[in-house]
Amino acid sequence: MSEVWRVNGVELAVAAVGDGPVVILAHGFPDLGVTWRQQVPRLVDAGYRVIVPDMRGYGDSSRPDDRSAYTAREVGRDLIGLLDHEGADRAHVVGHDWGAQCVWPLGVDHPERLLSLAGLSVPYVRPAPAPPIEILRRRLGEDFYQVRFQAEGIAEQVLERDTAMTLSAAFHDDFQAIVGPGGRNDPPAWMSEDLFAHLVTVFQRTGFDGGLKYYRNIDDNWRAATERDRQVIEVPSLFVTGSTDPVARFMRVDASLFTDLRVVVVDGAGHWVHQQAPDPVGAVLVEHLRRADRLAL
């Protein structure tokens, strides 16, 4: 059961459960806090206080109109605001997909608030030599989904013409089909029919505008990264990915940007590694958190 927390000038629908050191779980696109359903009980049983928001732009959380409200730095301030709301000095922060994109910068912007960082499926990388959308457009073409997502209004129409089809394409790791011709509209084997129907209902109500605005800040996030005085993350960090994740085709983790990084590749899993392989991912997360707790003593 979620409640509304007001942080950083927005309202976030938040589920909070358990006692102990705080763990914040940040979801990505197109998803909701429910993405963490298989990890929350394991983390609570391991002795953690788990905080799971629907990120800004999603579900029952605020959906600001201004594109600049969805930069990684601004979303990161939401997560720091959750710590403040909870009265916690520091926390473990875990993100998947765009959640990972938004938590990695906390390692250089707010290291004093972190016990550890973990990113799933989307790695922390060194800033590209030019604005990323320009590079993606040149290398992968105008039809590449992240390039197509830049078209305000048009991308929303494409994704919302058949919400079930859009979500099915995403969850089957066929990202290009999201902006392509119609295809399947069923959930993958690792997702129940009931959960898929719930997600379809929510996105039919909210649309995809909030999530698309994260993509429309890719170049602004790049500019912010190039302006940072430091790039290296020093807190204990973990990157988990699936061996078949299509993101690995154009993004690779850069271990030189960490002083303490563990990388885990889950064989046979794709982009939704924490849902496709919940037991191994959950075990790796608990091990990572406990190790960071020991180092913090």
Residue, then its C-alpha position, 0 to 999 in steps of 0.5 A: m500500500s503506497e502513501v504520498w510523500r512530498v519531496n523536492g517540490v513534487e508528490l511521489a507515491v511511495a511504498a515503505v516497509g521494514d526496519g533497518p538501514v534504508v534502501i531506495l529502489a528506483h524503477g525505469f521506463p516503462d515501469l512502476g515501483v511494482t517492478w521491485r516486488q520480488q526483491v522487497p520481501r528479500l531485502v526486508d527479511a535481510g533487515y532493511r527499510v525499503i522505500v519504493p517510489d513511483m518515480r516522477g512522471y509515473g503512476d500516482s506521482s506528480r507529472p510536471d509539464d516542464r521537460s527540464a523537471y526530468t533531468a537525472r540531477e533533478v530526479g536524483r534530488d527526489l531520491i535525496g528528498l526521500l532520505d530527508h523525509e525518512g530522517a535518514d543520513r545515508a542510504h543504499v540506492v538501487g536503480h534499474d534502467w532510467g532509475a540506474q541512469c538517475v542514481w549513478p550521478l548521486g555517487v558524484d553529486h551526493p556521496e555523503r548521503l550514500l552507503s552504496l550504489a547499485g545499477l541494473s541494466v544501464p551502466y555508468v559511463r564516461p561522457a561521450p565526446a559529443p551530445p549522445i542523441e547526435i551520436l545515436r542519430r549518426r550511428l543508428g539512424e533516425d528510426f532508433y527508438q531513443v531518437r524517435f522519442q525526441a519528437e514531442g507529441i508524435a512519440e506519445q501518439v505512437l506509444e499510446r495508440d496501443t498501450a498493451m502493444t507498447l508494454s509488450a514490446a518493451f518487456h520482450d526486449d524489442f525496444q525498436a518495436i515500441v516505435g515500429p509497426g504493431g506486433r504482439n500484445d501479451p506479457p513475457a513468460w516472467m510476468s503474470e497476466d494480472l500484473f501486465a493488465h495492471l500496468v496497461t491500465v495505469f499507463q492508459r490513464t497516465g500516458f507515456d509523456g512523463g517517461l519520454k521526458y527522461y529521454r528528452n533530457i539525454d543531452d542535458n544529462w550529458r552536458a551536466a556530466t561534462e561539467r562535473d569536477r569529478q567523475v569517479i564514484e567512490v562508494p561501494s558499487l554494483f552493476v548487474t546486467g543480463s547476458t542478452d540485454p540489448v542495452a549492452r549493444f550501445m552502452r558498456v560499463d566503465a570500471s575506471l569510473f569506480t574505486d569499488l565496483r563489482v559487475v555481475v552478468v546473469d546468464g540468459a537474462g535480458h533487460w528486465v534482469h531483476q524480474q527474469a532472475p529474481d532469486p540470483v539478483g536478490a541474493v547479489l543485492v543482499e550480499h552487496l548491501r551487507r558488504a557496504d554496511r560492513l565497510a561503513l562501520 
